Amino acid sequence: MNKIVLGAFLGLLLAGIGQFWLSGNAAVERGAPPPAPLAAPPSGPAPLPSADIAGLRGPAPPEATALTREQTRFFRYDRNRDQRITREEMLSTRTDAFRKLDVDGNNLLTFEEWAVATVQRFDGADANRDRWLSAAEFATTAPAPAASSTPRCAC
């Protein structure tokens, strides 16, 4: 019983404080001066500004830093650049692959969904349809090599 009375008292106290705060803000708004009247627009177009830029020089462009391969791979996972990879950051790169497998979109990967994707991958690699993969057919299931960031010479 005491908890109910205390809860009701605290609720009324908070409502009173809120009303006091709102009425205080309303009084401040009523006492604010009216906005200044807008100046009449000039007749005709405004003249364009001009400046003498002969001696001016802008800031230097930013320099690209040479990152090692491992640093590039690290920053691919470190989304918020805090020099630490959290579990969520590590898993976030896998969501597209998961969504491709999760056909019904319920964020649960069932064995059937996984099995269908695996059978389709096997059937795509089995070129002669003999229900087994040769070494050459199995080689087609390897992931594509990552694109190199260094340009190749067309000599």
C-alpha positions in Angstrom: 0.0 0.0 0.0 2.8 2.4 0.8 4.4 1.8 -2.6 1.2 2.8 -4.3 0.8 6.0 -2.3 4.5 6.8 -2.8 4.2 6.1 -6.5 1.2 8.4 -6.9 2.9 11.1 -4.9 6.0 11.0 -7.0 3.9 11.0 -10.2 2.0 14.1 -9.1 5.3 15.7 -8.1 6.9 15.0 -11.5 3.7 16.3 -13.3 3.9 19.5 -11.2 7.6 20.0 -12.0 6.8 19.5 -15.7 4.0 22.0 -15.6 6.2 24.5 -13.8 9.0 24.1 -16.4 6.6 24.4 -19.3 5.0 27.6 -17.9 8.4 29.1 -17.3 9.4 28.5 -20.9 6.1 30.0 -22.1 6.8 33.2 -20.1 10.2 33.5 -21.7 8.7 33.2 -25.2 6.0 35.8 -24.4 8.7 38.3 -23.3 10.9 37.8 -26.4 11.2 40.9 -28.6 9.4 40.7 -32.0 11.7 39.9 -35.0 13.2 42.8 -36.9 11.3 43.8 -40.0 12.8 42.6 -43.3 14.5 45.2 -45.4 12.9 46.1 -48.7 14.5 44.2 -51.6 16.8 46.3 -53.8 15.6 47.2 -57.2 17.4 45.3 -59.9 20.0 42.6 -59.6 22.6 42.7 -56.9 26.1 43.4 -58.1 28.5 40.4 -58.1 31.2 40.4 -55.5 34.8 40.8 -56.7 38.1 40.1 -55.1 41.8 40.4 -56.0 43.1 36.7 -55.9 46.5 37.3 -57.3 48.4 36.6 -54.1 46.1 34.0 -52.6 46.9 30.3 -52.3 44.6 27.6 -51.2 45.4 24.8 -48.8 47.5 21.8 -50.0 45.6 18.8 -51.0 45.6 15.9 -48.6 48.3 13.3 -49.0 47.4 9.6 -49.6 49.0 7.3 -47.1 50.5 4.0 -48.2 48.7 1.3 -46.2 50.0 -2.2 -46.0 47.9 -5.0 -47.2 47.1 -6.1 -43.6 46.2 -2.5 -42.6 43.8 -2.3 -45.6 42.2 -5.6 -44.6 41.9 -4.4 -40.9 40.2 -1.1 -41.9 37.8 -3.0 -44.1 36.3 -4.5 -40.9 36.9 -1.6 -38.6 33.9 0.5 -39.6 34.1 3.2 -37.0 37.9 3.6 -37.1 38.5 3.1 -33.4 41.4 0.7 -34.1 39.4 -2.2 -32.6 37.2 -4.7 -34.5 34.1 -5.7 -32.5 32.1 -8.8 -33.1 29.3 -6.8 -34.8 31.8 -5.2 -37.2 33.3 -8.6 -38.1 29.8 -10.1 -38.8 28.5 -7.1 -40.7 30.6 -8.0 -43.7 28.8 -11.3 -44.0 25.2 -10.1 -44.1 24.9 -10.0 -47.9 26.0 -13.6 -48.1 23.6 -14.6 -45.4 20.7 -12.8 -47.0 21.3 -14.6 -50.3 21.0 -17.9 -48.4 18.0 -16.8 -46.3 15.4 -17.2 -49.0 12.3 -16.6 -46.8 13.8 -13.5 -45.1 13.1 -14.6 -41.5 16.8 -14.1 -40.4 17.0 -17.9 -39.7 19.0 -20.1 -41.9 17.4 -23.5 -42.1 19.2 -26.6 -43.3 16.9 -26.7 -46.3 17.9 -23.2 -47.3 21.6 -24.1 -47.0 21.1 -27.4 -48.8 19.3 -25.8 -51.7 22.1 -23.2 -52.2 24.8 -26.0 -51.9 23.0 -28.2 -54.4 22.7 -25.3 -56.9 26.4 -24.6 -56.5 27.3 -28.2 -57.1 25.0 -28.5 -60.1 26.5 -25.3 -61.5 30.0 -26.8 -61.2 29.1 -30.2 -62.6 29.5 -29.3 -66.2 29.0 -32.8 -67.7 26.1 -33.7 -65.4 27.7 -37.0 -64.2 26.9 -36.2 -60.5 30.5 -36.0 -59.4 33.1 -33.2 -59.7 36.5 -33.7 -61.3 39.4 -31.6 -60.2 38.8 -29.2 -63.1 35.1 -28.8 -62.2 35.9 -28.4 -58.5 38.4 -25.6 -59.4 35.4 -23.6 -60.8 33.9 -23.4 -57.3 36.9 -21.4 -55.9 36.1 -17.8 -55.0 37.2 -15.2 -57.5 40.5 -13.6 -56.7 40.3 -10.2 -55.2 40.9 -7.3 -57.7 44.4 -5.9 -57.3 44.6 -2.3 -56.2 47.7 -1.7 -58.2 47.2 -1.0 -61.9 48.7 -3.5 -64.3 51.0 -2.4 -67.1 49.7 -2.9 -70.6 53.2 -3.1 -72.1 
